[in-house]
């Protein structure tokens, strides 16, 4: 059975139909990248799955915990890096403090931010902030990690450091769903790619299948990246 | 009047002024938050009610509100009031007036917090109440403290309005002494008191602003 199953999902904002009929599966350990032009409904799809939006109809079947990494990080500016990561596991999940702090330090080490424990978010670069927000999501021990354009708020130099982190997580078989505009990255890291346009899934398959698709819309979209 | 006996009388007035100040803050700060919630409510009638309330409180003189709260129960309901009511009326009038100003300050602060903060909290499993008190309110404090400082400093001076219903606070006492002595010495002493009080208030608020300013 799939870890996450979405069936016939529909969502409108007033007259604007954003998701027209979306169905997809995510298997345990799989990395799914969702690509497509702006306004195609990628982020809305993610926001419906993570309960930030209420779908109009359709089924989202997912029994587990998830983490979400936002485009603009949304770290809590009044909390230190350490508190950003540990507060929810301690206060919401009611886990043991020592255990949470230990795993938070492991995560920070993995993110190359061991020396930033006591820093506040505004003292960090965008790339560092995004790594903290990934650590914050991972600290909840999620079954799936969702990324909503995790590098779109970063300049190209900082984008790379986030992509490396995600690639490392993929190597550890973390189940991830990533909305991204980084085509080369998607092609390299994904087990499966979904191409969305105008509220529909146009193409779905392995990176090779999707990137060699004959679909006109898909070709046009990819052309913009490879011309 | 001898300076010593004058200072003795003024000291009693000073204690009353400080009581008015502290009790007003004690009641108006939380009440203001409740009014701000009402003002931002999804329930339109409540929102309008709070809007009208704030409009009246800010749009009419505090001195008039003091008189209405003090004399109103007698003239409107024919109620007989205990002598203690004089002081209670001051606390009520100041609290409901200042709560209106604080409500608008809170509202401004709460509306300045980006939506993403609520979303991040929701995704991490924080409940609504927990989100407000651990994520939103501390950020709101940082934003609103300079405006709150302004109001608190104004409150120190506004306590002197209590003279209109003859509550024996600093200004009422000073005015009485000045009239009896045909000298403004007592009023000048009162002026020094208000100034020193506000220097202390400014000092404390500055410390608070530093304490809450996680961006510094």
Contacts between the chains, C-beta under 8 A, distances in Angstrom:
chain1	res1	chain2	res2	distance
A	50	B	123	6.1
A	51	B	122	7.3
A	52	B	119	5.5
A	52	B	122	6.9
A	52	B	123	7.3
A	66	B	123	7.8
A	67	B	123	7.2
A	68	B	123	4.6
A	70	B	116	6.3
A	70	B	119	7.2
A	70	B	120	6.7
A	72	B	116	6.2
A	74	B	114	7.7
A	74	B	116	4.0
A	74	B	117	6.3
A	74	B	119	6.5
A	74	B	120	3.8
A	75	B	120	7.5
A	76	B	117	6.9
A	76	B	120	7.1
A	76	B	121	8.0
A	76	B	135	5.8
A	76	B	139	8.0
A	77	B	139	6.7
A	77	B	214	6.3
A	77	B	215	7.1
A	78	B	138	4.8
A	78	B	139	5.5
A	78	B	142	7.1
A	78	B	214	4.6
A	87	B	134	7.3
A	88	B	124	3.9
A	88	B	125	6.1
A	88	B	126	6.7
A	91	B	126	7.6
A	91	B	130	7.0
A	91	B	134	7.3
A	92	B	124	6.3
A	92	B	125	4.1
A	92	B	126	6.0
A	92	B	130	7.6
A	93	B	125	7.1
A	120	B	214	5.5
A	120	B	215	7.5
A	122	B	214	7.9
A	122	B	215	5.6
A	136	B	124	7.4
A	137	B	123	8.0
A	140	B	124	6.7
A	140	B	125	7.5
